[in-house]
Amino acid sequence: MGYSKEIYVKALSIKTDSVKKAQQIYEEGLQRLRATDEEFRTIEIALAKAGSAITLAAFSGDEDKLAELKIICDGLNEKKQGILSRAGIKKPTVACRLCEDTGYAKGKLCQCVLDIAKKLTYDRLSKTLPLDNCRFYNFDVNYYSDKAMADGSVPRKRAISTLNLCKQFVENFSPDTRSLLFMGGAGLGKTHLSLALVAEVSAKGYSVVYGSAQNLFAAAEKEHFSFSGETAAQDALLNCDLLVIDDLGTEFYSSFAASLFYNVINSRLLNRKPTVINTNLTFDELEKKYSARITSRFIGGYDMKLFIGTDIRQIKAMEGK
């Protein structure tokens, strides 16, 4: 994955800052003990004296003395560690064995830094999400009518079924999870459930990219035509664990966007990476705009759910909410 210089610099800075922060916290803990714990100060003084004695014994070649001093140091270090443990002070451990937390391995940026760069890219694409406002627990099915429509379908019953499907999607999330296509008019809860999926899958530790079709495709197109060699946006669409595309059909349509969309849909299906798409377009409108190649992928690899009912935003507006 190719990132911009800005992303590389920021990722390396995050890595080095985390190492410095851990060491700073440890040093501050030591300083507190030195200021408040007389036994700790005595042990550190004894260890310093023993260290000097070990140096002299090593120069003199007195192996018996060296062995005796080693036993003394081991005992002092054991007592010191006991005090540190009781105080909850832990010496920083190396988080990455490849680079020993330097950020570089074999003259190149280490994979641990590249992983940070990947997360930064995903976060930048997703931007700020109103996840707290859109969760499963506050998806209120009571806003859907329990009266049958002309075709016999009941909005509330369908909303409950879709909500349960989304919960199962999260519970069983894996590369084998089938992708989802939400269709229906505006204000029927498609984005709400899409964001709830983002929140729940992210909480399980998976990488998630969410955005409107307009923003996601525009970011990839801008990157493509910048000729900078950066491929992070497009790679993120292809490789994140879960891709959620909101408002498909509202984006500016270009030959690049059409090609990108097909590549993303097809590649993610082939590589067994789930995708969630929501749109106000009907299935016929999707086929007309994106071609039968796209809709055939939806038929073969997606669970399609139609949202029906009355615009919930309008209902809430009338209720003064």
N, C-alpha and C positions, 0 to 999 in steps of 0.2 A: 504494500500500500504506500503510495507516495503522498507525503504531507507537505504543507507549506513550511517555510523556514520558521515562521512565527509559532506554529504548532510544535515543531521540534524543540525550539528554544524554551517554550513554556513547559513542555513535558519534562525536559531535563531539569528545569528550575524546580518543578514540583518534586522530582526525585531527590535532588540535592537538599532542598529545604526540609523534606521529611526526615532525612538522615541527620541534618543539623539539629532539628527540633528534638529528635529522640535523644541525641547526645546532650543537648542543653538541659532537658528535663532530668537526665541522670546526674549531670554535674550539679544542678540546683539541689537535688536530693542529697548529694554528698555534702554540700555546703551546709544544709540545714542540720545534718547529723553532727558535723564538726562543731557547729555552734551550740548544740543542745545536748549531745550525748558524750559524756566524759569517757566512758569505756571505749567508744568508737575512736575518739581522738588518741587515746592511749595505744590502741591496737595499731593505728596508722603510724604513730611514732615508732613503735616497736618494729613494724615491718620495714620502715625506712632504715633503721639501724641494722636490722638483719640483712637488708640488701647490701649495705656498705660492707658488712662483715663477710658476706658471700664473695664480693669482689676481691677483697684482700685474701681470702682463703683460696680463691681460684688462682691468683697470681703466685701464691706460695706453694701451691700444689698439695695442700693439706686436705686429702679426700675425706678423712674421718671428720674433720671440722665441717666440710661441705655437707656431708650426710646429716650431721647433727643440726646444722642451720636449716637444712631443707625440712626436717621434721618440725622445727620450731615455726618456720614460715607456713607450713601446711596447717598447723594448729591455729595460728593467728588468722589465716585466711578463712578457715572454717568458722571461727567466731565472728569475723567481719561479715561473712556471707549471711550468718544467722541474724545479725542485727539488720542488715539490708533487707532481708526477706520479711522480718517482722515489721519493718517500716514501709514495706511495699515498694521498695526501690529496686528496679531491675536494670541491669546493664544492657544497653542496646545490643540486639543480635543482628547478624547479617540477614537481610531480607532476601537478597538475590545472590546465590552462589556463583552465578555466571560472571558477574562484574564486581562482586564483593562490595556492592552498593556504591561503586564509583560512577555508574551510568554508562560505562564503556566496557566492551568485551572484544578482544582481538582487534583493537583499533577502530571499532565502530560503535554506534549507539547500541546499547544492550536491548534485548527483547523487553525487559521490564520498563524501559523508557518508551519503547514503541507501543506497549500496551497502554501506557498513560496517554500517549498521543492518539491512540484509537478511541479511547473513552472521551477525550476532549472533542474529537471530531463528531462522535455520536451525540454528545451533549449539545454541541453547537448547532447541529442539524435539527435536533429536537427543540432547542431553545427552552423558553419557560412554559411549562404546562400547568394548567389548573387542576392538578391531580387530586388535591384535597376536596374539590367540589364535584368530582366525578368518580364515584366509587360504586361498587356493587350495593353497599348497604343503603345508599341514598338514591338508588334507581327506583323510583316510586311507580309501581305498576298500576296504582289507583288512578293515574292520569290517563290510562287507556280504558276505553269503554268496554263494558262486559256484554254489550249488545251485539248480536251477529250482524255483519254487513250483508250486502246484497248477494255476495258469493258464498255466504255461510260462514266466513271466517270471523273470529272474535278477536279484536285488537288486544284485549288484556291477556287472553289465553296465549296468543302468539308472543306477546312481550315476555310473559313468564317463561315460555319455552326457550326464547332466545337468551334470556338472562341465565337460565340453567345451563345452556350450551356454553356460554362464556365462562361460567364458573368451572365447568368440566375442562374447558380449554386450558385454563390456568392450572388446575389441579393436576392434569396429565401432560403438561407442556413438555415437549421434547421435539427432536427433529421429525418425528413421525406424526406430530399433530397436524391435522388438516387445516389448511388456510380457510379464512372466512371472508365472505363478501356480503356486506350489509347494503341493502337497497331500500329506497323509500323516500318520501317527501321530506321537506325541511322540518326541523323541530320535533322529530319523532324518537330521538334518543340514540341515534347511530353514533354520534361523536361521544356522547356520555359513556356508552359501553366500550367504545374504542379506547378512551382514556383510562377507563377502569382496568382494561386489559393491560395497558402500558404500565400502570402503577403496580399491579399484582405480579406481572412477569418480571419487571425490574426488581421488585422486592425479593424475588427468588434468586437473584444474582445473574440473570441473563442480560446480554446487551440488547437494547431496544432503541430503534430509531423511529421517531414519530414526527409527522409534519403534514401540512397540506400538500396536495399534489403540486400546486403552484410553486411553493417554496422549495420542495425537495428537487423537482426537476430543474428549476431555475438555478439552484446551487450547482448541480451537476453540469448544466449547460455552460454556466459562467466559467467553471473550472476547465471544461473541455476546450473552450475557445480562448482561454488565456495563454495557451501554449507554454505553460510553466512546467509541465511534466507532473503536476500534482494530480492525483487520482482519488484523493481521500473520500470525497463526497460520493462518487459513483461506487467505489469499493464498499463504502458503508452500506449503501442500499443493497448491494449484493451479498454482503457477508455478515451483517448483524444477525443475532439469533432470532429476533422478531422485528419485522418491518410493518409499520402501521401508516397507511396512506389515507389521509382525510380529504374529503371533498373531491374525489376523482371526477373529472369532467369540467372543473372550473378553471383549470390551468390554461395558460396560453399554449396553443397546440402548434408544434413545429415538427419538421421532419426528424430533428434530433430527439425531441421529446417522445415522438412515436416509436422511434428505434430503441431509445433508452427504456421506455415502459415495457415493450415486448421482451427486451433482454432481461430486465429485472424479474418480470413474472416468470418467464421460461427458465431462467437460470436458477431461481430460488426453488422452483418446483423440482428441477433435476437434482439440485443439491440438498433437497429435503430441508428447506428452511421456511418455516411458516410465515405467512403474510396475512395481514388484515387490511381490507379495503372497504371504505364506505363511500357511497355515491348517491346523488339524487336522481341519477339517470335510470331509465328503465333498461331491461336487458336488450331490447331492440335498439335503443339509443346507444348503448355501449357498443353493440356490434357495428352500428353505422359509423360511430366515431373512431373506434379502435380496430375494427376488422374482426372477421370470424376467427382468425388465429388466436386472438386474445380471448374471446368469449369461449372458445373450445377449451382453453386452459382453465377457465373458471368452472366450466361444466365438469371437467375431469379431475380437478385438484382442489376445489373449494366447496365448503358448505355454504350455501347461499340462503340468506335470511331476508325476507321482505318485512319492513316495518310499516304498519298501517295504523290509521287513527287520525286524530286531530292534532294539529301543531301544538305541542305542549307549551311552547313559549307564549303562544297566544292565550292559552288557558291561564297560565301563571300571571300574565299581564292583566287579565280581567279580574283575577283574584287579588291583584295588588302585590304580588310577590316578586 
